[in-house]
Amino acid sequence: MKCKHLFISIIIVTFFCFMNFPNVYAISPVSEPEYQGIDVSNWQGYIDYAQVKSSGIQVVYIKASQGSNIKDAYFDLNYENAKRNGLKVGFYHFLTATNTSDAENEARFFANVISGKIPDCKLVLDYEVFGGVNATGINEIARAFLETTKRLTNKEVMIYSDLFNSQSVFSRELAEDYPLWIADYTTRENLERASSNWSGWIGWQYTDRGRVSGIKGSVDRDIYTKEIFLDEMAEIPQTDNPNGEENPNTQTVFYTVKKGDTLSKIARMYGTTVAELAEINQISNPNLIFPGQVLRVLENSTINGNEERGTGSIVYTVRKGNTLSQIANIYGVTVSHIVEINDIQNPNLIFPGQKLRITESRSNNLFELGNPNQDITYVVRKGDTLEEIARKFNVTVNFLVNKNKIKNPNLIHIGQIIRI
């Protein structure tokens, strides 16, 4: 009888060993030590990288481009100043493609923007707005961009993704070929208990509300492992712009002040603002410039539309006559909301050219809520209820329950990602 039970046990164990269960891994760093980092774009404006370095930051990822024709206005400035202060730098591209041909075109544009630069870190694909493309298409688009970028730049590449997409959208095959930089705003313990198609991360963006000396307002904070670094430091080769000409919104020029010039006059000439000119050139008195002075100008940095759309947020450039109350009403948020996330000291004092982040809007001016092609995500915070989140985004509780497959509407937890 004992032999029979032993024989049956062996059969059961053997059966389970050969079952083809999907490989789903917990998320943890792939190695030690860990490096403190940030990731930045034009949203941060001028950054004092000497202070950033002194605060303990070791790595900075810089937004280079978006789509097939938008170069981040602060890319060159961020790169030069970060390198000058001894920080390790990496570049990322925000993908908007909805087919593989467009993905390859965006990769060529990205390679053109970063050509001539020497990155220290792997190049990153930031792909988080899918435009209604199904999972198969998303993975094909991602692979097309990554393979084209790697071929054109001779650099290793990786994927930036939130936890949900690393579990449910990006495939195990993609995870086997490219490392992961994960975005999750909970805790290390919660992240390590979560599952993903990746066996570990080499980058973790753990908050979008970090505070670092030398940066005004909030900034994304990250932790990286040594695998983020490239094995060889070499200049990215020159490539042709797929659009055939330099985008007018990508120009960084140097202007020599002439007799009779004012910052206001120069700003009008180049489609920028006095505030931006003063900030990037560290001019303490905007009324005092002199002939022969060389000014850096981010040409057309503020006239290509007033809104920069992202997942769940926009960046609004203040116009003459704007008030916080007026802007809040336009986008269906509160003045206190704008004040908090932009670290505004005096709500009655904003100026033309100032960039304001606006998120979690209830306004259809921002998103067509409930349209599956316009998904945004919300990270549950302490004290949130599903009813409050539904009211915030002008949808129903049932809509959120069905869309997120929530079994118990009364049970949501801090850090949970809700798709709107």
C-alpha positions in Angstrom: 0.0 0.0 0.0 2.8 2.4 0.9 4.6 1.6 -2.4 1.4 2.4 -4.3 1.0 5.8 -2.6 4.7 6.5 -3.3 4.2 5.7 -7.0 1.2 7.9 -7.3 3.0 10.8 -5.6 5.9 10.5 -8.0 3.5 10.6 -11.0 1.8 13.8 -9.6 5.1 15.5 -9.0 6.3 14.6 -12.5 3.1 15.9 -14.0 3.4 19.3 -12.3 7.1 19.6 -13.2 6.2 19.3 -16.9 3.1 21.4 -16.9 3.6 24.5 -19.1 2.7 27.2 -16.6 3.4 30.8 -17.7 6.6 32.3 -16.2 5.5 35.3 -14.1 8.2 36.8 -11.8 8.3 39.0 -8.8 9.9 42.4 -9.4 13.2 43.1 -7.6 16.5 44.8 -8.5 18.7 42.5 -10.6 21.9 43.4 -8.7 23.6 45.6 -6.2 24.8 48.3 -5.6 22.1 50.8 -6.4 22.5 54.3 -7.8 20.4 57.4 -7.0 18.8 59.1 -10.1 16.3 61.4 -11.6 14.6 61.7 -15.0 13.9 65.2 -16.5 12.4 67.1 -19.4 11.5 70.6 -20.3 9.0 70.4 -17.5 11.7 71.0 -14.9 13.0 74.2 -16.7 16.5 75.3 -15.9 18.3 72.9 -13.6 21.4 73.7 -11.4 23.3 70.4 -11.9 26.0 71.4 -9.5 23.4 71.4 -6.7 21.9 68.2 -8.1 25.2 66.4 -7.9 25.9 67.7 -4.4 22.5 66.3 -3.3 23.7 62.8 -4.0 22.2 62.2 -7.4 24.4 60.0 -9.6 22.4 59.4 -12.8 20.0 61.6 -14.8 17.8 60.4 -17.7 17.0 63.2 -20.1 14.0 63.4 -22.4 15.4 63.8 -26.0 12.4 63.5 -28.2 8.7 62.7 -28.8 6.9 61.4 -31.8 8.6 62.0 -35.2 9.2 65.7 -35.0 9.4 67.0 -31.4 12.8 67.5 -29.7 12.7 68.4 -26.1 13.5 72.1 -25.8 15.9 71.6 -22.9 17.6 68.5 -24.2 20.9 70.1 -25.2 21.1 72.3 -22.2 20.3 69.4 -19.8 22.9 67.1 -21.5 25.7 69.7 -21.4 25.2 70.8 -17.8 24.7 67.3 -16.5 27.9 66.1 -18.2 29.8 69.2 -17.1 29.0 68.4 -13.5 30.1 64.7 -13.7 26.6 63.0 -13.7 26.0 59.8 -15.7 23.4 60.6 -18.4 20.9 58.6 -20.4 18.3 59.5 -23.0 14.7 58.5 -23.5 12.1 58.9 -26.3 8.4 59.2 -25.8 6.7 57.0 -28.5 3.5 57.9 -30.2 3.5 55.4 -33.1 0.5 53.3 -33.9 2.3 51.0 -36.5 5.7 49.5 -37.0 6.6 51.9 -39.9 5.9 54.9 -37.7 7.9 53.3 -34.9 10.9 52.9 -37.2 10.5 56.5 -38.3 10.5 57.7 -34.7 13.6 55.7 -33.9 15.4 57.4 -36.8 14.3 60.8 -35.4 15.4 59.9 -31.9 18.8 58.7 -33.2 19.1 62.0 -35.2 18.4 64.1 -32.1 20.9 62.3 -29.9 23.6 62.0 -32.6 27.0 63.4 -31.6 26.2 62.9 -27.9 28.0 60.4 -25.6 25.5 58.7 -23.3 26.6 56.7 -20.2 23.4 54.7 -19.9 21.2 52.5 -22.1 18.8 54.3 -24.4 15.1 54.0 -23.3 11.8 53.6 -25.0 9.0 55.3 -23.1 5.8 53.7 -24.6 2.7 54.2 -22.5 0.0 55.7 -24.7 -1.2 53.0 -27.1 -3.9 54.7 -29.2 -6.2 51.7 -29.3 -3.5 49.3 -30.7 -4.0 45.7 -29.4 -1.3 43.8 -27.4 0.2 42.1 -30.4 0.5 45.3 -32.2 2.0 47.1 -29.2 4.7 44.5 -28.9 5.5 44.6 -32.6 5.7 48.4 -32.5 8.0 48.4 -29.4 10.3 45.8 -31.0 10.5 47.8 -34.2 11.5 50.9 -32.4 14.0 49.2 -30.1 15.7 47.2 -32.9 15.9 50.2 -35.2 17.3 52.4 -32.4 19.9 49.8 -31.5 21.0 49.4 -35.1 21.3 53.1 -35.8 23.1 54.1 -32.5 25.1 51.0 -31.8 23.9 51.3 -28.2 22.0 48.9 -25.9 18.3 49.7 -25.4 15.6 49.1 -22.7 11.9 49.6 -21.9 10.3 52.0 -19.5 6.9 50.7 -18.3 4.5 50.9 -15.4 3.7 47.8 -13.4 0.4 47.1 -15.1 1.8 47.1 -18.6 4.8 45.0 -17.6 2.3 42.4 -16.4 -0.5 42.5 -19.0 0.7 44.3 -22.2 4.4 43.8 -22.9 5.1 40.1 -23.7 7.4 37.6 -22.1 9.4 37.5 -25.3 10.0 41.2 -25.2 11.0 40.9 -21.6 13.6 38.3 -22.4 15.2 40.5 -24.9 15.2 43.9 -23.3 15.7 45.0 -19.6 13.1 47.0 -17.6 12.9 50.4 -16.0 9.7 50.1 -14.0 7.5 52.9 -12.7 5.6 52.1 -9.5 4.8 54.6 -6.8 4.2 52.2 -3.9 6.9 50.7 -1.7 9.8 48.4 -2.4 8.1 45.6 -0.4 4.9 45.9 -2.5 6.8 45.9 -5.7 8.7 42.8 -4.8 5.5 41.0 -4.0 4.0 42.0 -7.4 4.4 39.9 -10.6 5.6 40.8 -14.1 6.9 39.3 -17.3 10.3 40.6 -16.3 12.4 38.7 -13.7 13.7 42.0 -12.3 14.4 45.7 -12.9 17.5 47.7 -13.6 15.6 51.0 -13.0 12.8 51.8 -10.6 11.0 55.2 -10.8 9.4 55.3 -7.3 7.8 58.8 -7.3 6.9 61.7 -9.5 7.0 64.1 -6.6 10.6 64.0 -5.6 12.5 67.1 -4.3 16.1 67.6 -5.3 18.3 70.7 -4.6 18.8 72.6 -7.9 15.4 71.8 -9.3 12.3 73.9 -8.8 9.2 72.0 -8.0 8.8 68.2 -8.3 10.9 65.7 -10.2 10.8 62.0 -10.9 13.1 60.0 -8.6 14.7 56.7 -9.5 17.0 54.0 -8.4 19.2 52.2 -10.9 21.5 49.2 -10.8 24.8 48.9 -12.6 23.2 47.2 -15.6 21.8 50.6 -16.6 25.3 51.6 -17.7 26.8 51.0 -21.2 29.9 48.9 -21.5 31.5 51.4 -23.9 31.3 55.2 -23.9 31.3 56.3 -27.6 29.7 59.1 -29.5 26.4 58.3 -31.2 26.9 58.4 -35.0 25.3 61.0 -37.2 22.1 60.0 -38.9 19.8 61.7 -41.4 16.6 63.3 -40.1 13.7 61.2 -41.5 11.8 64.4 -42.0 14.4 65.8 -44.4 15.0 69.0 -42.4 15.6 70.2 -38.9 12.4 70.7 -37.0 11.8 74.4 -36.2 10.9 73.5 -32.6 14.3 71.9 -32.0 16.7 74.8 -32.4 19.1 75.9 -29.7 20.9 79.0 -30.9 23.4 81.5 -29.4 22.5 85.2 -29.9 25.0 88.0 -29.4 23.3 91.0 -27.9 23.5 94.2 -30.0 23.2 97.8 -29.0 19.5 98.7 -28.3 18.5 95.0 -27.7 16.2 94.1 -24.8 15.3 90.6 -23.5 11.7 91.3 -24.5 12.8 92.1 -28.1 15.0 89.0 -28.3 12.2 86.8 -26.9 9.8 88.0 -29.6 12.3 87.3 -32.3 12.8 83.7 -31.3 9.3 82.8 -30.1 10.3 82.4 -26.4 9.7 84.4 -23.2 11.7 86.9 -21.1 11.4 84.5 -18.1 12.9 81.6 -20.0 15.8 83.7 -21.4 16.6 85.0 -17.9 16.4 81.5 -16.4 18.5 79.6 -18.8 21.1 82.3 -19.0 21.1 82.9 -15.2 20.3 86.6 -15.6 19.4 88.1 -12.2 18.2 91.4 -13.7 16.2 91.0 -16.9 16.4 94.7 -17.6 20.2 94.6 -17.6 21.9 93.1 -20.7 24.9 94.5 -22.6 26.2 94.5 -26.2 28.5 91.5 -26.9 26.8 89.4 -24.3 26.1 85.9 -25.7 22.7 84.4 -24.8 21.5 80.9 -25.2 18.0 80.8 -26.8 15.7 77.9 -27.0 14.0 78.9 -30.3 10.2 78.5 -30.6 10.1 76.7 -27.3 6.8 78.2 -26.2 4.8 78.8 -29.4 4.2 75.2 -30.6 0.8 74.9 -28.9 0.1 75.7 -25.2 -0.4 72.2 -24.0 2.0 69.2 -23.9 -0.1 66.1 -23.5 1.0 63.1 -21.5 -0.6 60.2 -19.7 -2.9 61.8 -17.1 -1.3 65.3 -17.3 -0.5 68.3 -19.4 1.9 71.1 -19.1 0.3 74.5 -19.6 2.3 77.6 -20.6 0.9 80.7 -18.9 -0.2 83.5 -21.2 -0.5 87.2 -20.5 -3.6 87.9 -18.4 -4.0 84.3 -17.1 -4.8 83.7 -13.4 -4.6 80.4 -11.5 -8.4 80.6 -11.0 -9.0 80.9 -14.7 -6.6 78.0 -15.6 -8.2 75.8 -12.9 -11.7 76.5 -14.2 -10.6 75.6 -17.8 -9.3 72.2 -16.8 -11.8 71.3 -14.1 -9.3 71.3 -11.2 -8.8 73.4 -8.1 -6.4 76.3 -7.6 -4.9 74.4 -4.6 -4.3 71.4 -6.8 -2.2 73.5 -9.2 -0.4 75.3 -6.3 0.5 72.0 -4.6 2.0 70.1 -7.6 3.8 73.1 -9.0 5.2 74.2 -5.6 3.8 77.8 -6.0 4.6 80.0 -3.1 2.2 82.9 -4.0 -1.0 81.8 -5.9 -1.6 85.5 -7.0 1.8 85.6 -8.7 2.3 83.7 -12.0 3.9 85.1 -15.1 3.7 84.6 -18.9 5.9 81.7 -20.1 5.7 79.9 -16.7 5.0 76.2 -17.2 2.3 74.6 -15.0 1.6 70.9 -14.6 -2.1 70.0 -14.5 -3.2 66.4 -13.7 -6.2 64.3 -12.8 -8.6 66.7 -14.5 -12.4 66.2 -14.5 -12.6 68.2 -17.6 -13.4 66.9 -21.1 -11.1 69.6 -22.3 -8.3 67.3 -21.3 -9.5 63.8 -21.9 -12.5 62.1 -23.5 -13.1 60.0 -20.4 -14.4 56.5 -21.0 -12.9 56.4 -24.5 -10.7 53.3 -24.5 -8.3 55.0 -26.9 -7.7 57.8 -24.4 -6.9 55.8 -21.3 -5.2 57.4 -18.4 -4.2 55.9 -15.1 -4.6 56.9 -11.5 -2.5 55.6 -8.6 -4.6 55.1 -5.5 -3.6 57.3 -2.5 -4.2 57.0 1.2 -7.9 57.7 2.0 -9.2 57.3 -1.6 -12.4 55.4 -2.3 -13.6 54.2 -5.7 -16.6 56.6 -5.4 -14.3 59.6 -4.9 -12.1 58.6 -7.9 -15.2 58.1 -10.1 -16.4 61.6 -9.1 -13.0 63.1 -9.7 -12.9 61.8 -13.3 -16.6 62.3 -14.0 -17.3 58.5 -14.6 -19.4 56.0 -12.7 -18.2 53.4 -10.1 -19.5 50.7 -12.4 -17.4 51.9 -15.2 -14.2 51.7 -13.1 -15.3 48.3 -11.7 -15.8 46.8 -15.1 -12.8 48.4 -16.7 -10.4 47.3 -14.0 -12.1 44.0 -13.2 -12.5 45.0 -9.5 -14.2 42.2 -7.5 -15.0 44.3 -4.4 -15.7 48.0 -5.1 -15.2 48.7 -1.4 -11.7 47.2 -1.4 -8.9 49.2 -3.1 -5.4 49.6 -1.8 -2.7 52.3 -1.8 -0.6 52.1 -4.9 -3.2 50.3 -7.0 -3.3 51.5 -10.5 -6.8 52.4 -11.7 -7.4 52.8 -15.5 -9.8 55.5 -16.4 
